[in-house]
Amino acid sequence: MGKTISKTLQVTFTLVLIVIILYYGKDVLAPLAIACILSMLFVSPSLWMEKKGVPRWASALIAVGILVMCIAGIGFLLSWQLQNFAEQISSLKQNLSQMLSNLQHWIQDRFDIDQAKQRAITEAQMKDQSTESSPITQLASVFFGLLVDFILVIVYTYLLLFYRSRLKNFLLKLTAPKDQEKAMEIVDSASQVAANYMTGLAKMIVVLWILYGVGFTVIGVENALFFAVICGLLELIPFIGNLTGTAITALGVTAQGGETNMILGVILIYGVVQFVQTYLLEPLIVGSEVHLNPLITIFSLVAAEAVWGISGMILAIPLTGIIKIICDRIPRLQPYGYLIGSDKKTRSFWKRTK
């Protein structure tokens, strides 16, 4: 009994210590974790290039170059669309002013708070925020932080690809000789699952760009491509991302002076795309590489956001899938793998109807 309690306390203390290290080491560990997932994505292409005679340093450099080109392409597309927003800024201000006026009248009618009191409350809040730091300073700080993290991710990805043999030998040296084969099987499986998941997710995002772009264009949304790209990229965050993208699109349409029919059209397109995504795209493109039940999926998203913010939410699913692979292959951890996993696999719409 005493040994069981002592073991439970040790496990609890270890988990608490890991969470503390992850929370306070976010600035250091989060870029490294993102680079690990990206490097797993480029291991197979790097191996193919090296078999063709390309040196490892060159294959790693080509892989990182492809990654940078993809990110730069998305950034160029968004900046190109933002230029159209700049041309419409005067009309957007007028629409937003009208929306704010309507909101103030609604608050006055519903809560009996006149517009003077509302302005006083708003000015007091803005004054409190201005004492901390100006919006320009906050924006510059966020931009600089993102730039530093981006550079770190690129550098880490290159180094992980270049030194992957040394890292593999390091894991072998840490493992007992009788368990080395199983350890390498776990590493290879985790790497393959992470790569397949990220590759499938990238393909699905491209298809979602097309679906959202066509749908928004048909109903007459201005800057439809911009909103389509935003909705597709936010799919990196399961459950929450698609709702956020739709909300941003609806707000953007409202700010552009769109009528109620157009907003309802945006919601209808969201519903249709989600149906196609759930029953066609995920089974066919993403596949069933990561079998996680909804409870663990939502919990991992919430916990990862509390520890690492947006980066944690993006990494939550692939990292939890890797943890499940490790648990499934170690006998004493198999109950945890069963808890994380899901017995029911997602089937496509065609299989369901058949």
Secondary structure, DSSP 8 states (H G I E B T S, - for coil): -HHHHHHHHHHHHHHHHHHHHHHHTHHHHHHHHHHHHHHHHTHHHHHHHHHTT--HHHHHHHHHHHHHHHHHHHHHHHHHHHHHHHHTHHHHHHHHHHHHHHHHHHHHHHH---HHHHHHHHHHHHHHHHHH--HHHHHHHHHHHHHHHHHHHHHHHHHHHHTHHHHHHHHHHHS-GGGHHHHHHHHHHHHHHHHHHHHHHHHHHHHHHHHHHHHHHHTT-TTHHHHHHHHHHGGGSTTHHHHHHHHHHHHHHHHTT--HHHHHHHHHHHHHHHHHIIIIIIIIII-SSS---HHHHHHHHHHHHHHHHHHHHHHHHHHHHHHHHHHHHSGGGHHHHHHHS-SS----HHHHH-
